[in-house]
Amino acid sequence: MEVRREPLYGWVMVGLGALMTCMAVGAMFSLAVFLAPMAASTGWSRTAISSAMTLNFLAMGIGGFAWGTLSDRFGPRPVLLAGAVLLGLGLVLSARAASVWQFQVAWGIVVGGATGSFFAPMISVVSSWFERRRSLAVALVSVGVGVAPMTLSPFAAWLLSVTDWRHAELVLAALAWATLIPAAFFVRPAPQAGAASATGPTGRAAVPKDALPKALRSPQFVVLAATFFACCAAHSGPIFHTVSFAMGCGIPTMAAVTIYSMEGVGGLVGRVVFGLLGDRFGARRALVFGLLVQAIGAGAYMFASRLPDFYVVATVFGFAYGGVMPLYAVIARDYFGQHILASVFGAAALVSSLGMALGPWIGGWIFDTFHSYKLLYIGSFAVGLGAVGIALLFPRGPAGEPTPAAA
């Protein structure tokens, strides 16, 4: 049976996804803005406070898989509502933390785990609304990730100018609840046309119990997850350490921070361009091209020494890594279909989060050992090329597009 589409409301779903990812990611990454005033106010070390971000990545990855599985089973709306409630609760608990370990649990685990509830369910449900423009639609959902540093971070900084960090986090909690909970009620899957026998008791498509285990053991998933891991391992180190590298080159702190903004601008453009490329030439081809550009961009940082140099490299680097990220979900749907997409993509994102956690730690070790970031960028270039090589292992059909995994 064919799926009846409602393109207009599909674009509404895209807007809801962008809003939710912007709010969730913006709240989580506002820790960078709170870091200095928190350390000054509490006496906690910056290392201890920053370790909450490591926990964020791990909790977001584990949570993404768990939330994605629940979304496939019960639908996206209850998952999104639960994530919205937990995100606000995590921010409230963080604001009331009396010790650094309480803060690490609240921010690192509760906020990180809640943030993972938005990506896989929203990307899965949005993909169910589109056929011809699926890559673009999924890419636009992730635009919220690029917009977050330009909206929530400045807002958090403004809050700190009028109040302390604890009250600022309470305001963010209220904002999260006020935006995410109502938005969740407008989320719905694309209408399906099919016989009642094809659906389970909840009205959702019946899924064989062994469908997900088979998918996670398939060569297609292994290549998908390995590519995702190497991609994130290649860009996480440069993302985290480039501001420090620029400051070491003599660039003032405030100017060095703007390098992130250039990466964000490049990422916004990249999401749209690679979404269009994925629709036109196929997601796999677009991914391979983007991974190659990402590797070159990561290596090019090694040759930057002046602010204009950093701006050029940051724009290209952000364009590539921002553009390729949504393509993994499109490829996952091509291989495994809609019925377990949130689970499969969540599992792949879990593997990728391990790559994200590696880059900052390895970069710090390289600098502490060699007193230079040069080897970080050389290593990121090499790992980036490795991601290209792994992506070339995707099975291809006669037209060069992914071949669905065996049921």
N, C-alpha and C positions, 0 to 999 in steps of 0.2 A: 504494500500500500504506500502511496505517496504521502509525504508530510505537507499539510496545509500551512503555508507561511503567512505571517502578518508583518511585513517588512517595517511598517511605521512603528509599531510597538517594539519591534526588534531593536530599532535605534534608541528607543526609550530605555531599553535594557542596557544598551551600551553606555548611555549616560549614567545610569544607576551604578553600573560596574566601575566606571571611572571615578564617580563620587566616593564610592565605598573604599576603593583601593587608595585613593588620595587621603581620605580621613584616617584610615588604619595605618598606612605607612608613614604618613606625616606625624601622627601621634607617637609612633614607635621611635622614629628618627629624631624627634624633638629632644631626645636625651643629649644630643650634641650641643644644643643650645643651653640646656640646664646644667651641663657638666661643671663649668667653672663656679657659678653661684652655689650649687649644691656642695661642692668641695669646700668653698669658703664658709658656708653656713654651718655645715655639720662636722667638718674636720675629717670626713672620710677621704681616703686617697682617691686620686683620679683613676688609678689602676683598678681599684675595687669597684668604683662606680661604672667605669667603662666595661668591666667584665659582664655587666648586664647585657651588653650588646652581643657578646658571644653566646650567652644563653638565649637571647632573642632569636638568633639565626637557627640554633638547634631546635628550640621549641616551635618556631614557625615551620620548620621542615617536618618535624614529627607531627605537629598539629595539622599541617596541610594534608598529609596522607590520611589521618584519622577523620578530619572534617570532610575530605573528599569522598571517603567511603560512606560516611553517614549521608552525604548529599545524594549519592547515587541510590541509596536505599530509601530515604525518607523525603527526598526533594530538597531544593536549596533553601526555601524560606525558613524552616525551623533552625537550620544550621546557621544562617546569617543572623537570625534573631539571637541565638545563643552566643555567637561570636560578638555581636554588638554589646550585649549585656556584660560579657566577660571583659571586653576591652575597657569599657568605662569603669568597671569594678577594679581592674588592675591598676588604672590610673589613680583611682581613689586610694587604694591600698598603698601605692607608691608614695602618694602625698602624705600619708599618715605613718610611714615607716619610721620606727624609732631606732633601728640599727641598719647597718649596711647589708647584712644578710637578708633582713626582711625586705629591703628595697630590691635586692637582686632577685629574690623569689617573685615579688610582685611585678616588677618591670620585666625581668628577664624571662620568666616562665609564663605568668598569667597574660601579660600584654603580648609577648611573643607568640604564645599559643593561640590567643584570640585573633591576632593579625593573620595567622595562617588559615582562618576560617573563611576568608573572603576571596582569595585568588582562585582556587580550584573550583568551588561551586559557581562563581560568577562566570568564569571563562567557559565552563562546561555549559551552563544554561544559555549564555549568549551564542555559543557555537550552534546550539540547536535551532536558532532562529534564522540562520543564514546558510546559503549554499554558494552562490557566486562570489559574495563579498565576505566570506568567512574570515580569511586572514586579516583583512582590514578591520573588521568588527572586533576580533579578539585583540588586535594590536591597540585599538582605541580604548579598550577596557584598561589596558595597562598604562595608558597615558596618565592616569591618576598617580602612578608611581613617580613619573617625571615632574608632575605639577606640584607634588607634595613639598619638596624643598623650597619651592618658590612661593608657597602660600602658608602652610602650617608653621614652617620654621620662622619666617618673619613675624607671624602672629604670636608665636611663643616668645620671641625676643621682645615684642611690644609688651606682652603681659609682664615680663620681668622688669620692664621699665616702670610699671605702675604698682607692682605687688611682688611678694616673694615667690620662690619656686614652688612651695607647697600649695599656695592658693592658685598659682598658674596651672598646676597640674589638675587641680579640682575643676578649673574652668574648662580645660581640655576634656576632662571626663564628661562634664555636662554637655559640651558640644558634640562629643562622640555619640552619646545617647540621643541627643536631640536630632541628629542627622541620620544616623545609621538605623535606628529602630524603625522610624517611619518609612525609610527607603526600603527596608526589607519587605514590608507589606505589599509593595508594588512589583516585587519580583515574581515572575511566573514562567514556567517552561513554555516552549512553543506548543501550540495545540497539535495533538497527534490524531491522525485518522487511522483507525484500525479496529479489528474485532475485539470484543471483550475478552475473548480467550487468550489474546496476546498480552494481556496485562494482568498484573497481580492485584491483590486486594486493595492497594492504595491507588489504583488507576495508573500506576507507572508500569513501564514495560517489564515483563518478567525476565529475570536474568538467571541463567544457570549458576548453581552454587560454585562450580569450579571455573567459571569464566575469568575471574580476577586472578586466582593462582596460576592458571595457564598463561594469562597475559604477562604476569610478572616473571615467568620462567622463559618466555619466548626470546629468541635472538633479537627481535625488533625492539623489545623493551630494554634489553641489555645495551644495545647500541644507543638508543635514545637517552637512557640514564647516564651512560658513560660520556656521551657528548655533552650533555647538560652539566655534568660534574666538571669536566675539563674546561668548558666555557666559563663557568663561574670561578674556578680556581685561577684562570688566566686573568680575569678582570678585577677580582676582589682586592688583590694586593695593590695594584695601581690606584683603584678608587680610594682606598683607605689611606695610603701613604703619600700620595702626590702632593698634597698641601705641605706636608713636612719637607718633602724633597724640594719644593719650590722655595720654601723659607730658607733652606740650606743654601740655595743659590743666591740668596740676598734679596729675595722679593719680600716686601712687607707683609705682615700677617693678614691684614684685611684684604689686600690685593690678591694674596695667595688663595684665600677662601673663595674668591670669585671664579677660580678655575672650576670649582664644582658647578657653579651656575652655568658655565659654558658646556660642561658635560650634560647638564640637564636639558639645555636648549637643543644640543645635538641629539639627545635621546628622544625628545619630543618629535623632531623631524624624522628621525630614524624609524620610529614606530609607524608613522604614516607611510613612509616610503617603502619599508620592508613589508608592510601589510599589502600594499599595492603590488609589489614584486611577487609576493607569495601567491596572490590571486592570479597574476598574469603568467608567471613562469613555474609555479609550484613552490610549496613551502620548503621542500628539501633543497632545491637549487638556491633559493634565496638564503637559506641558513648557511650553506657552505660558503657563499660569497661573503656574507656578513661576518662569519667567523674568521675568514682570511683578513678582512679589513680590520677586525678587532685585534688580531695578532700583530699586524703591522703598526696599529695605533699604540698598543702597549709597548712595543719595542721602541717606537719613536720618542717616547718620553725620555729615554736615555740621552737623547741629543738636545733636549730642550734646556735652556739656561736663562732666557729672558721671558718676561710675561707674555709678549705676543707669540712667542714660540709655544708656550704652554696653552694659550688660547686656541691656536690652530690644532694642536694635537688633541686637546680635550674635546673639541667639537667633533673631530673625526672619530675619536675613541668612543665618545658618548653616542654618536650616531650609530655606530656598529653594535655596541653591547646593548643599547636600549632597543634597537631595531630587531635583534635576533630573539630576544627573550620570549615574545609572544608566539613565535613560530613553533616552539616545542609543543604547545597545546594543539596546534593545528595538525602537526604530524602525528601526535598521539591519537587524535580523532580519526585521521586517515587510516591508521593501522588497526585500531581497536573499536571504532564505532562510538556512538553517543552513549550507549547504555552504561559503560563503566569508565567514561572519560574522566570524571572528577577523581575517581580512585587511582587510575593510572597516572594522571598528571600529578596528583598529590604525591604518589610514590616517587616519581621522577624528580619532583621538586625537593623531596626529602633528601635524595642523593645529592642534588645540586647544592643544598644548604651546607653539606659537609665541605664542598669546594669553596663556598663563600667563607666558611669559618677558617679555612687553611690560609688564605692569602694574607690577612692582617698579621697573623701570628708569624708566618714564615718571613714576611717583610720586616717585622720587628727584629727577628733573630738575625737576619742578614745585616741589618744596620748595626746592631749591637756587636756583631762579630767582625764586620769589615769596615764599619764606619762610613758606609756608602750604600746608596740604593741602586747602584748600577746593575748589580747581579739580580735584583728583584725584577727589573724590566727585561733583562735578558731571559730570565726564567719564565716570565709571563709570556714573552714572545714565543718561546719554545713550547710551552704548554698550550698556547693558542694554536700553534701549528698542529700540535697533537690533536686538538679538538677538530680541526679541519680533516685530518686523516681519519679519525673515528667516524665523522659524519659521512665520509665517502663510502663507508661500509653499509649504509642503509640499503636494504634490498630494494631493487627497482623493478617495476613492471615494464611492459613494452614501450610505454610513453615516457619512461624515466621517472615516474612518480612512485611513492611508497606502495608496496604490495601489502594488503591487509594480512594481519597474522591469522593463522589458522584458528578456527573456532574450537 
